[in-house]
Amino acid sequence: MTTLPSVLITGASSGIGAVYAKRFASRGHDLVLVARDQARLQTLATALARTHQVAVDVLPADLTIHQELATVEDRLRSDRRIGILVNNAGLPQAGGFLQQDTAGIDRLIGLNITALTRLSAAIAPRLAEAGTGAIINIGSVVGLAPEFGMTLYGATKAYVLLLSQGLQQELGPKGIQIQAVLPAATRTAIWDKAGIDIDTVTDIMEVDELVDAALVGFDRHEPVTIPPLQDAAHWNALDTARLALLGDLDQSHAAQRYRSAS
């Protein structure tokens, strides 16, 4: 009988992370749940262990604090039972770019980019050695849309997409599945953190539907899953255009339109 890998999920105390925990537990996976709120984590862990007869460990951590991030990294490096990492923890942007302060910028980039990257780097060598495993990175369609006005948040999510695509190129041939999930507006607590009344948001997806769709994409080994995208041809066209643009680059010379000042 094949033993299922354990799944480590960040931001697991509520929202998308909590639903991922429920879904993987229902599939028979043991879990390691990471978030700041130990009480909520423990409540979820107890319920999942009782309902699904799986082992659920709680690992409280604020991933913007170096020592606590390092603790989670150590767990990913040393616990060979963990074969799937769900990088879900993230912060929203409150206000426009001009309203950001230094501490807020550091915290948002620290969680959305630095922690996600370091956790991926902590588990990747072990998964590559084993020739199996998966990393799921939760991005956002905002990373495709500077028009949405969430410049800093969108930039961090654009990073998540490119990192995931790069890891697919590097780690895919070594047997590691990389999936970037790009939600649109989803009913989670992130809206409160951004100072937005969720009741004023129209066309919002329920979190269960979001995660269930993302897991369909995961089971299909999709490199990029965009649950709200109705016509996949649009994503395929965007990717085709990107590759065509790269094919049109002449690194030896500037384009003709830049060879005169007029």
C-alpha positions in Angstrom: 0.0 0.0 0.0 1.4 3.4 -1.0 1.8 5.9 1.8 0.4 9.3 0.9 2.7 12.3 1.5 2.1 14.7 4.3 1.0 18.2 3.3 2.3 21.4 4.9 -0.1 24.3 4.4 0.7 27.9 5.3 -2.0 30.4 6.3 -4.0 27.3 7.3 -6.1 28.7 10.1 -8.9 30.1 7.9 -10.0 30.8 4.4 -8.2 29.1 1.5 -5.6 27.4 3.7 -8.2 25.9 6.0 -10.2 24.5 3.0 -7.1 23.0 1.5 -6.5 21.3 4.9 -10.0 19.9 4.9 -9.7 18.6 1.3 -6.3 17.0 1.7 -7.4 15.4 5.0 -10.4 14.0 3.3 -8.1 12.4 0.8 -6.2 10.7 3.6 -3.1 12.9 3.8 -1.5 13.8 7.2 -1.1 17.5 7.7 1.2 20.1 9.1 -0.7 23.4 9.6 1.1 26.7 9.8 -0.3 30.0 10.8 0.0 32.7 13.5 -3.2 31.8 15.4 -2.4 28.7 17.4 -5.9 28.4 19.0 -7.6 28.4 15.6 -5.0 26.0 14.2 -5.6 23.6 17.1 -9.3 23.7 16.8 -9.1 22.9 13.1 -6.5 20.2 13.7 -8.6 18.4 16.3 -11.6 18.4 14.1 -9.8 17.1 11.0 -8.0 14.4 13.0 -11.3 13.2 14.5 -13.3 13.3 11.2 -10.7 11.9 8.8 -8.4 9.8 11.1 -5.3 11.5 9.9 -2.4 12.9 11.9 -2.4 16.7 12.1 0.5 18.7 13.5 0.2 22.4 14.4 3.2 24.6 13.8 2.4 28.2 14.9 4.6 30.7 13.1 4.6 34.3 11.8 6.4 33.9 8.5 7.5 37.5 8.5 9.7 36.9 11.6 13.0 35.4 10.6 13.3 32.9 13.5 9.8 31.6 13.0 10.2 31.3 9.3 13.5 29.4 9.9 11.6 26.9 12.1 9.2 26.1 9.3 12.1 25.8 6.8 13.8 23.3 9.2 10.7 21.2 9.3 10.5 21.1 5.5 14.1 20.1 5.2 14.0 17.4 7.9 10.6 15.9 7.8 10.8 13.4 4.9 7.1 12.6 5.2 6.2 16.0 3.9 5.8 15.7 0.1 3.4 18.6 -0.7 3.8 22.3 0.2 0.9 24.7 -0.2 2.2 28.2 -0.1 -1.0 30.0 0.8 -0.1 32.6 3.4 -0.2 36.1 2.1 -1.0 39.7 2.9 -3.2 42.2 0.9 -2.5 45.8 0.2 -4.4 48.5 2.1 -4.6 51.8 0.2 -2.7 52.9 -2.9 1.0 52.9 -3.5 1.4 56.4 -2.1 -0.2 55.2 1.2 2.4 52.5 1.8 4.9 52.9 4.6 8.3 51.2 5.0 7.1 48.7 7.6 4.0 47.7 5.6 6.1 47.2 2.4 8.6 45.1 4.2 5.9 42.9 5.7 3.9 42.4 2.5 7.0 41.5 0.5 8.3 39.4 3.3 5.3 37.2 3.4 4.1 37.2 -0.2 7.6 36.8 -1.7 10.4 36.1 0.7 8.6 33.5 2.9 7.1 31.7 -0.1 10.4 31.6 -1.9 12.4 30.4 1.1 9.9 27.7 2.0 10.0 26.4 -1.6 13.8 26.4 -1.5 13.7 24.5 1.7 11.7 21.6 0.4 12.8 21.5 -3.2 16.2 19.8 -2.9 14.6 16.9 -0.9 11.8 16.5 -3.4 14.3 16.6 -6.3 16.3 13.9 -4.6 13.2 11.7 -4.1 12.0 12.4 -7.7 8.5 13.2 -6.5 6.4 15.8 -4.7 4.5 19.0 -5.3 4.6 22.7 -4.5 1.3 24.7 -4.8 1.7 28.5 -4.9 -1.3 30.7 -4.4 -1.0 33.8 -6.6 -3.8 36.0 -7.9 -5.2 37.3 -11.2 -4.2 40.7 -9.8 -0.7 39.8 -10.8 -1.9 40.0 -14.5 -3.7 43.3 -14.1 -1.9 46.5 -13.1 -5.3 48.2 -14.0 -6.7 46.9 -10.8 -4.8 49.5 -8.8 -3.2 47.2 -6.2 0.2 47.8 -7.5 2.4 46.4 -4.7 0.2 43.4 -4.0 -0.1 42.7 -7.8 3.6 42.9 -8.2 4.1 40.2 -5.5 1.6 38.0 -7.2 3.3 38.5 -10.6 6.4 37.3 -8.9 4.6 34.2 -7.6 3.5 33.3 -11.1 6.9 33.8 -12.7 8.6 31.9 -9.9 6.2 29.0 -10.3 6.7 28.9 -14.1 10.5 29.0 -13.6 10.3 26.2 -11.1 8.2 24.2 -13.6 11.1 24.5 -16.0 13.8 23.6 -13.5 12.1 21.1 -11.2 9.4 19.5 -13.5 12.0 17.3 -15.2 13.1 16.1 -11.8 9.6 14.8 -11.0 8.3 17.7 -8.9 4.8 19.1 -9.8 4.6 22.9 -9.5 1.2 24.6 -9.7 0.4 28.3 -9.6 -3.2 29.0 -8.6 -4.6 32.4 -9.6 -7.9 33.2 -7.8 -9.9 36.4 -8.5 -12.1 37.9 -5.7 -12.7 35.1 -3.1 -14.7 35.4 0.1 -11.9 35.3 2.7 -10.7 37.4 5.6 -8.1 39.1 3.4 -10.7 41.8 2.5 -11.0 42.9 6.2 -7.2 43.1 6.4 -7.2 45.4 3.3 -9.9 47.6 4.9 -12.6 46.6 2.3 -16.2 45.8 3.2 -16.7 42.4 1.6 -20.4 43.1 1.2 -19.5 45.9 -1.3 -17.7 43.4 -3.6 -19.8 41.9 -6.4 -19.1 38.7 -8.3 -17.1 37.0 -5.5 -16.3 33.3 -5.4 -16.9 31.2 -2.3 -13.7 29.7 -1.0 -14.8 26.1 -1.2 -15.5 26.4 -4.9 -12.1 28.1 -5.4 -10.2 25.3 -3.7 -12.2 22.5 -5.3 -11.5 24.0 -8.7 -7.8 24.4 -7.9 -7.6 20.8 -6.9 -9.2 19.7 -10.2 -6.3 21.6 -11.9 -3.8 20.0 -9.5 -5.1 16.5 -10.3 -4.8 17.3 -14.0 -1.2 18.5 -13.4 -2.0 22.0 -14.8 1.0 24.3 -14.4 -1.3 27.3 -14.0 -4.9 27.1 -12.8 -7.2 30.1 -13.0 -10.5 29.0 -11.5 -12.5 32.0 -12.6 -11.3 32.0 -16.2 -14.2 30.8 -18.3 -12.4 30.3 -21.6 -8.9 28.7 -21.3 -8.2 29.8 -24.9 -7.5 33.3 -23.5 -4.7 32.1 -21.3 -3.3 29.9 -24.1 -3.3 32.9 -26.4 -1.5 35.1 -23.8 1.2 32.4 -23.4 1.5 32.0 -27.1 1.9 35.8 -27.6 4.6 35.8 -24.8 6.6 33.1 -26.6 6.2 34.9 -29.9 7.5 38.1 -28.3 10.6 36.2 -27.0 11.2 34.8 -30.4 11.2 38.3 -31.9 14.0 39.5 -29.7 17.3 40.3 -31.4 19.8 40.6 -28.5 22.6 41.9 -30.9 20.8 45.0 -32.1 18.2 47.6 -31.1 14.9 47.4 -33.0 14.8 49.7 -36.1 12.3 52.0 -34.5 14.9 53.0 -31.9 17.7 53.7 -34.3 16.9 57.4 -34.8 15.8 60.2 -32.4 12.8 61.2 -34.5 
